[in-house]
Structure formats: structure tokens, C-alpha cells
Amino acid sequence: MSVPYETAYEPPESPEPTSPEEHLERLLSRALNSFDLPDDAIRRLERSLAYDSSLHSAHHSAGMHRETYRHTWLLADGQALTLWELAHNTGPGSHPQYELYLDEEEAGVATARLPLPPDTPAGELPALLQAAPPPEPRHTYVPDDSADHARRLLRRAENPAGADRPGDDMARLLRSAFAHQITQAFGRTGEPRLGFSLYEHAFLLFDGSEVSLWEVEHTATADGRHMCEVYVSERAARAAMARRARTYPTTRSR
């Protein structure tokens, strides 16, 4: 007889790990097959920046249990690396046992060897327990004092407040930025008659999500001075550039 997933077995953890390295150490120390994991993968995980885990699938019946967990680390290069943990009590004495795999398919093969019914697909689990695959980062990030960079970027923006300018909510969100990348999307340095430059400031947050702000630098002002504007989307930034060009059509040198 199956038991509700809300009562899924979770081994006691004391004390609870707080850093990505501590989570990795805990998993390696209890896994029976940790020596099978590639050394290069372990080295990459030891330099990770953030960690998250979720229940992928589970089965409970006749006093036996089996859970498969997805453990994902955010690496310093902005990529994600996942280990699949199989936890069960189907061995001698019904003692909890743990196995780690670098590949989901390998974890599935190990699961199939257990004396339990077939694996419960994640799609059949309650919605709250379904684990979304980690998104692929769109940029190559550099860990830096990115929260301060975001603060300075927002502070120098001169465009008026409105729906297209980042507000207080965005400022609070970017406090959790720990890496960023700046990319020039329009304009070329060294061309004196070009009055506009557009930059994407992409930020990586601790939860793995990505946020971009779009900075317009130009000299299309009444007195020809240099001006900085910041927008929440590339579309809004390019629209602002077009408005400025119509208002001040004469291209000024910088």
C-alpha cells in the first residue's frame, strides 16, 4: 500500500549544511559509490557558488521506500552540474542506503535493480514536487561585486521614472546578484560621429535566474553632454534611442 508523498522519508540531517561545499561533502560521505564519480566533476563541484535540491520521484510500499533526488550546483562559470541521488532501504536490515550518479539514466538503471515496482515518473507526482530542469545560462558570467555594480548602474540612470525604467523592486532583486557580464549591443568604441551606444548588463542571481538591464549612452541632448539611461528591456532601450535621434537629429562627436 502506497503512502502519500507528503510523508516521504527524509533522513534526519544535523546539523543542516549551509554552503554548497558542505552539501557536497554530506552527499559524498554517505554515498556507497562516491568513489565511482569522476574526479574532474568533483573538482568542479568543490568550486560551486550555489546549491539546490528537489525530489525527482519516489515510491513507498510494504515498509520499503525509494526516493530519487536531483542535486544541482551552480558553478563559477555560470553552468549547472547535477548529481542524482538514489536513497532506499531495500538492503539487509532495511538500513538507509545512498548512491550517487552523474547521469539520470544511470540512476534509472540502479533504480530498476531494486526489489520495488517501476519508478514513478516525475510527471505523476504532485505539481509541487515536480522538479523543473535547471535553465541553461545565456551568458558567460564573471563572479564579482555584481550587486554593487547594479546599484551604481541604477544610480547613474537619468531617464525619468516609468514602466520602462527599473524601479525599487528591481533594485531589491539585484541585491542578490553575484556575477554579471557586460555586452555592447550597439555602437563601436572609437567612432566619433556615433552618438549612441547600447549595453546589456546581465546579472546572475543566487537562485540561478538571470536578469538583464539595458544601458543607453548618448550625446543626443540639448547641450550635447553625455547622458546615461537604463531600461528593463532591449526593446524599450532601442525605442528610447529612436526618440532621442528624432528629437536631436544632429549627430555630435563625443
N, C-alpha and C positions, 0 to 999 in steps of 0.2 A: 504494500500500500504506500503510495507516494505521500509525502508531506508537503505542505505549502512551501514555496520558495522563500517566503518571508522568514522561515525558520531554518534556512540553510546553515549548515555547520560552518562556523568560523572559529578556527583555533585561537585561543587566547594569546594576545601579544602584549608583553610587558617587559620593559617599557615600550611604548609605541615609537617606532623610528620617525625621525623628523626631517632628515635630509635624504636626497637621492642616493648618496653613498651608503647610508645606514639601511635603507630599504634593500639595496642590492646585497649588502652583507648578510642581512637576515635571510633572504631567499637562498643565497648560495650555501649558507651554513646548514640549512635544514634539507636541502635537496640531496637525494641519494645519488644523483648522476651529475652533480655540478662539474665534475672533472671532465665530462664529455663536451662541455661548451667551449667554443673556440676562444683561444687566448686573446685574439685581437678584438673580439666582441666585448670581452670583459674589460679590456683596457679602455675601450671607447665608453663603456658604461660608467667606469670609475671617474670620468671627467664630465658627467652629465650635469645639467643645470636644473632640471625639474623632473618630477615623477608623478605618475597617476596609475591607478589600477581599477579594474572593474571585473565583475563576474561575467564570464562569457557563456557558460552553460552549466547545468547541474542535474544530478539525479539522486534521489533518496528513496530507498525501499528496503524492507526486511532487515532493518538495523544497519545497513551499509549505505555509505554515501560516496559521492564523487562530484567534485567541482573542478571546472577549468577556469582559470583566471588569466586575464590579459594584463600584463605589467608593461607599461610604456615609459620610456625615459626620453626626455628632450635633450639632445646633445649640443655641444658648444657650436657646431657648425650649422645649427638650425634643423637638422634632420631628426627623425624619431627612430628609436630602436625598441623592439618589443620582444619580451620573453613570455612564453606560455607555460603556466604552472598547473600541473595536474596534482590535485590533493584528493586522497581517498583513504579508506580504512578496510580495504579488501584483503590485506595481508594477514599473516599469522598474528593472533591475539587482537585483531581489529585495531591495532595501533595506527595513528595517523601517519601517512607516508606522503612524501612530496617529490615531484620530479619536475625538472625544468627543460624546456625545449626552445630552440631559436626559431623553429618553423612550426606554423599552425598544423600543417599536415603531419609532421612527426608527432605532435601532441595527440592528434586524432588517432594515429596508429597505436600509440601507447594506451589510449582510452579504450580502443576496441579490444585490447587484450584482457581488460578487467572482467571479472565474472558479474557483469551487470548488463541490463538491457542497453540497446544502442543509445548513442549520445543524443541528448535533447538539443535540437538546433536552437541557435540564439533567437531566431525569428519566432519561436513558440514560447519564449519566455515573456513574462510581463514586460510591458513597454519600459518601465522604469529600470529594468535590469538589462536591457539591451545595450550593448556597447558599440558606439559608432567608431569606425576606423579612424585613427589619427590623421588629420589633414596633412597633405604634403605642403611644406612651407614654399611660398612663392619666391622667396629671396634668400640670398646668402648673407646671413646676419653676422655682425661683429659684437660680441658682448662688451658693453661699455657702460658709462654713466648715462644710459639712454633716457631715464626718467628726467634727468636734469636737461638733457638736450631737448626733450619735448617741451619742458617748461620754458626754456629760452626761446624756442621757436614760436610758441604761442604768445609770448610776451612781446615779441617784435612785430607781430602782425598788426597792420594799420587799417585793414578793411573793416567797415562798420559791422556791428553785431547783426546777426540774422541767421536764417536757416542754413546758409552755406558756410558760415564761419564756425569753427569749433567753439563750443561753449564750455561751461563748467563741468558738465557730465564727461566730456571728452578729456578735459584736464585731469579729472579724478581717475579715469580709466587708465590714462597713460602713466600714472604714478607706479603702475606695476610693470612698466616696460623695462626689460633688462638687456635688450640687444636691438640694434637698428641698422638700417642701410639707407644711404642717400644716393639717388639715381637722377641724373639730369635727363629730363624727358623732352625738352625743347630748348633750342638756343645752343650756341657754341662759344666757349670762352675764347677771347682774342679777336672777335669780330666786332669792331667798334660801332658799326651802324645798326646792330641788332639791339632793339630796345627791350626785349623780353627774354626771360629765362624761366623755365618751369622745372621744379624739382619734386620728386616723390621722396618723402621721408617715411619709410616703412619701419614699423615697430613690432617687435615680438614680445608678447606678454607672458607672464608666468603660467597662465593656463594653456599656453600653446597657440592661442589665437593671434591673428595679425591685424594691425590697424595702420592705415596709411593716411598721411596728411599731405596736401599738395601746396607747395610754396611757389608764388609768382614773384619774381624780382623784376622790376622795370623802372624806366625813367619817363614813362608817359604820364607826367604830372604837369601842373600849370607852370611850375618854375623849373622843370627839368631835373629835379632832385631824384635820387634813388629812393624807391619805395618797396616795401615787402608786404605781401598779402598772403594769407593762409586759408585754405579751403578744405572741406571734408571729402571732396571728390575731384577727380580729374576733369570731369565734365564741367563742374562749377568753376574750376580754375581757368579752363580754356574759354569759357563764356565770359569771365571777367577780363581776360586778355583781349578778347574781341571788342568788348565795350570800351576798354581803355584805348584801343587802337582807333576806334571810331571817334572818340572824344578828342584825342590828341594824335592826329594822323601823321604829324611830322616826326620822323624817327630821329632821336637825339643820340649823340655819342655819349658814352659813359664817362 
